[in-house]
Amino acid sequence: MTTQAPETASAPLPDVPVSPPPRTGNPWLPTPHGVSLVARIELRRRRPSAKGYVLYGILFAVVIAICLAAAVFAPAQLSSTNFEIVLVMVLGVGMLIAPSLSATSINGDSSEGVLAPLQMTHLTAGDIAFGKLLASWTVSVVALVALSPFLIYTFLTSGWTVVEMLVTVAAVLFVVLAFTAVGLAWSSIAARAVASVSLAHLTTGFFVIGTLIAFGIASLLVTDESPQRDQWIDWDSMTPEAQSALDNAYQTGDFSELDPDDYACVDSDWAYTVTHTDRIAWVLLVNPVVMISETAPIVDPETWEEDGRAAPGVFAGIHSLVSGARLGPEESVDEHVGFDECEQLARDIELAQMSGEEREAMWAEESAEWEDDWIEQQQEQANLDRAPWLGLGVVAALFAGSMWIVVNRLRVPYKNLRSGTRVA
Amino acid sequence: MTITEDAPATTGAIVATGVARSFGDVRAVEDATLAVRRGEVTALIGPNGCGKTTLMLMLSGLLRPHAGTITVAGADPRTDAAAVRAAIGWMPDQLGSWDNLTCLQTLTLVGEAYRIPRATARDRGAALLERVHLSEFADRPARVLSRGQKQRLSLARALVHDPAVLLLDEPANGLDPRSRVDLRVLVRQLAAEGKAVLISSHVLAELDEMVDEAVFMSKGRTLGDQATAMVADARLKYRIDALDPAALHAALTAGNVDFEITDTGAVTRIADESNAAQALAWLIGQGVAVHRFGPVGSALEQTYMAMNEERR
């Protein structure tokens, strides 16, 4: 049946002999050569089109406008807020764009028919997985580099040290890397790009917003309740004279004419609640934004000027709020002392007997006490040890788990296929 | 046909025995057995959805069979799938190309993925583009290629690492007539270089001139000896048309020749070309006015059609 057609004897074939090395080594571990090759392929393939450049240009212009506005309207003294806004911007852009790119990169390739030819080569599953991760992540690094003039400018007035800046920038990039990996994992699980992109963003949303909602709901579960009894003046049982005298006293603030014996008190029962936020504060620490602010330096609300710091900014504010939750309520349910209006009235009458100076001295002393308490509480919250470790651990686990899934799903020969797909 | 290197001529480059694979409830391949020898072109023929692509995926080391044994270039995809993949040049049925990359970049990067040094991979890519007549597109992005051109790029991609075994899944799809002839020549050349080629196609007339062996598949099963016998038989068939069919039939009956009656003449079996020449001379000597005399047509097509008849 084989006919030696005349065409067979045509001109000598152009041929370049090649001798690829035998395929050796671990079948799935990433290798430097393979990872960089896949990343190069991905970056070249996904070079934006003209429209893409316009979109990125607009996005970049908006970000620059916000940064410029922040710089123009910023007060002259040290302020870390602008710097923190730039960091949050990098985080936001990174967490939106990088997972979007990675979440289409495996199932998209598969439906385009360009994944299997790569799997046929010497590239391992790890090469393809980490190469794609690196390529998507590089986009957010580029965003960071593009914003670096503002980052550096705002850093100079932020009162942070270089090391502190590097630590927090590294934390931002690590969070973006982890969520890029999550996008890649969804892309290796879901058959269709629409599904994997929305699942990737839902995952991001769960950690950024969902943890806050979970904290709110969980706080109901850790709220202790106990019956409390307050004492209130009984208006029904007093004489009309006593009533008008009391009204008069409340209006004028002059309690000197009143007789404590005219007034009786009645009991009023109610439920007193204390929310033990210290038991659920870990939910907040899982939040990647909280984790990043926990890597920021501690700013003391009282001594920041002497410390050479800027006034507490966004991150310090978040740290204080989270610390407040971590410290929990100051008193337990049982320690609460009910309010007694009759006792209060007796004190007011006693005060009315004193001279003006005595009274003022006493008020000053009381309010100073209150203020000291408040400052002490603020300082305690602001200076509480930073707690980024739980968040870092969760992000690291997300990263490792996602990449484990991706490498496993890319290993050939396939045992199972995504339902409704072909190998390609 | 040159048998190169260490492999003995009797050892098939691909040997598959009793291979099966199902997807959920769908039994895509139930029992496939085939052997492809070095230096030969083997066709895999069957209707749509009979499991050809699934079988090729299992042979290529991309998909794990549920049963049966496979050996490709001396390696078992179960234990050493990477070695199997390295030995195979696979041209998938699904056209995929990196749209933003040029043809030459594509081949260079694939070459690098096989750990061929970049400069060598580039030279190899340029030579392969010339071989599939895409040189003029070397520096143009793959997205401007037509379907047939992408098909040729895909073929070049399968050849980047000079594989010992080629699996070509529907390579003739979308090719213009000129490109089909080129493909046929190229496949024969590759076989002559000692490669084992397994090719699936629906263009059976094309395959007839290209392949040494044919494996028929139906409903997930390869039809072994039975189909081979049918192909061998189909190759013997000659169509004889005469101006007066009755006279032809009479002459054949008188000559004690087995034949089947057709509207315009008869179909009979003739062993080879010299026998055919003698038979024609004899018929004319008998005074039969023969106006057409020749092989019935594509042996593969006849077998394929006969197979489909049986299924009805």
HADDOCK unambig.tbl for C-alpha pairs under 7 A between the chains (distance, minus, plus):
assign (segid A and resid 1 and name CA) (segid B and resid 208 and name CA) 6.71 0.50 0.50
assign (segid A and resid 1 and name CA) (segid B and resid 209 and name CA) 6.17 0.50 0.50
assign (segid A and resid 1 and name CA) (segid B and resid 212 and name CA) 6.78 0.50 0.50
assign (segid A and resid 2 and name CA) (segid B and resid 209 and name CA) 5.68 0.50 0.50
assign (segid A and resid 2 and name CA) (segid B and resid 210 and name CA) 6.14 0.50 0.50
assign (segid A and resid 2 and name CA) (segid B and resid 211 and name CA) 6.55 0.50 0.50
assign (segid A and resid 2 and name CA) (segid B and resid 212 and name CA) 6.40 0.50 0.50
assign (segid A and resid 3 and name CA) (segid B and resid 209 and name CA) 6.10 0.50 0.50
assign (segid A and resid 7 and name CA) (segid B and resid 185 and name CA) 6.67 0.50 0.50
assign (segid A and resid 8 and name CA) (segid B and resid 185 and name CA) 5.76 0.50 0.50
assign (segid A and resid 14 and name CA) (segid B and resid 127 and name CA) 5.34 0.50 0.50
assign (segid A and resid 14 and name CA) (segid B and resid 131 and name CA) 6.60 0.50 0.50
assign (segid A and resid 15 and name CA) (segid B and resid 124 and name CA) 6.92 0.50 0.50
assign (segid A and resid 15 and name CA) (segid B and resid 127 and name CA) 5.57 0.50 0.50
assign (segid A and resid 16 and name CA) (segid B and resid 123 and name CA) 6.61 0.50 0.50
assign (segid A and resid 16 and name CA) (segid B and resid 124 and name CA) 4.98 0.50 0.50
assign (segid A and resid 16 and name CA) (segid B and resid 127 and name CA) 6.51 0.50 0.50
assign (segid A and resid 18 and name CA) (segid B and resid 161 and name CA) 6.59 0.50 0.50
assign (segid A and resid 18 and name CA) (segid B and resid 162 and name CA) 6.72 0.50 0.50
assign (segid A and resid 20 and name CA) (segid B and resid 114 and name CA) 6.14 0.50 0.50
assign (segid A and resid 20 and name CA) (segid B and resid 115 and name CA) 6.07 0.50 0.50
assign (segid A and resid 20 and name CA) (segid B and resid 116 and name CA) 5.44 0.50 0.50
assign (segid A and resid 20 and name CA) (segid B and resid 161 and name CA) 6.37 0.50 0.50
assign (segid A and resid 21 and name CA) (segid B and resid 115 and name CA) 6.87 0.50 0.50
assign (segid A and resid 23 and name CA) (segid B and resid 82 and name CA) 6.39 0.50 0.50
assign (segid A and resid 23 and name CA) (segid B and resid 83 and name CA) 5.84 0.50 0.50
assign (segid A and resid 23 and name CA) (segid B and resid 86 and name CA) 6.47 0.50 0.50
assign (segid A and resid 27 and name CA) (segid B and resid 82 and name CA) 6.94 0.50 0.50
assign (segid A and resid 45 and name CA) (segid B and resid 98 and name CA) 6.35 0.50 0.50
assign (segid A and resid 45 and name CA) (segid B and resid 100 and name CA) 5.20 0.50 0.50
assign (segid A and resid 45 and name CA) (segid B and resid 101 and name CA) 6.32 0.50 0.50
assign (segid A and resid 112 and name CA) (segid B and resid 96 and name CA) 5.59 0.50 0.50
assign (segid A and resid 113 and name CA) (segid B and resid 94 and name CA) 5.86 0.50 0.50
assign (segid A and resid 113 and name CA) (segid B and resid 95 and name CA) 6.18 0.50 0.50
assign (segid A and resid 113 and name CA) (segid B and resid 96 and name CA) 4.36 0.50 0.50
assign (segid A and resid 114 and name CA) (segid B and resid 96 and name CA) 4.97 0.50 0.50
assign (segid A and resid 114 and name CA) (segid B and resid 97 and name CA) 6.11 0.50 0.50
assign (segid A and resid 120 and name CA) (segid B and resid 85 and name CA) 5.41 0.50 0.50
assign (segid A and resid 121 and name CA) (segid B and resid 85 and name CA) 6.90 0.50 0.50
assign (segid A and resid 121 and name CA) (segid B and resid 86 and name CA) 6.41 0.50 0.50
assign (segid A and resid 121 and name CA) (segid B and resid 113 and name CA) 5.90 0.50 0.50
assign (segid A and resid 121 and name CA) (segid B and resid 114 and name CA) 5.54 0.50 0.50
assign (segid A and resid 122 and name CA) (segid B and resid 86 and name CA) 6.72 0.50 0.50
assign (segid A and resid 122 and name CA) (segid B and resid 113 and name CA) 5.89 0.50 0.50
assign (segid A and resid 122 and name CA) (segid B and resid 114 and name CA) 5.01 0.50 0.50
assign (segid A and resid 123 and name CA) (segid B and resid 113 and name CA) 5.99 0.50 0.50
assign (segid A and resid 412 and name CA) (segid B and resid 62 and name CA) 5.15 0.50 0.50
assign (segid A and resid 412 and name CA) (segid B and resid 63 and name CA) 6.69 0.50 0.50
assign (segid A and resid 413 and name CA) (segid B and resid 61 and name CA) 5.42 0.50 0.50
assign (segid A and resid 413 and name CA) (segid B and resid 62 and name CA) 4.08 0.50 0.50
assign (segid A and resid 413 and name CA) (segid B and resid 63 and name CA) 4.33 0.50 0.50
assign (segid A and resid 413 and name CA) (segid B and resid 64 and name CA) 5.18 0.50 0.50
assign (segid A and resid 413 and name CA) (segid B and resid 81 and name CA) 6.91 0.50 0.50
assign (segid A and resid 414 and name CA) (segid B and resid 62 and name CA) 5.99 0.50 0.50
assign (segid A and resid 414 and name CA) (segid B and resid 63 and name CA) 4.67 0.50 0.50
assign (segid A and resid 414 and name CA) (segid B and resid 64 and name CA) 5.75 0.50 0.50
assign (segid A and resid 415 and name CA) (segid B and resid 63 and name CA) 6.56 0.50 0.50
assign (segid A and resid 415 and name CA) (segid B and resid 64 and name CA) 5.53 0.50 0.50
assign (segid A and resid 424 and name CA) (segid B and resid 94 and name CA) 6.79 0.50 0.50
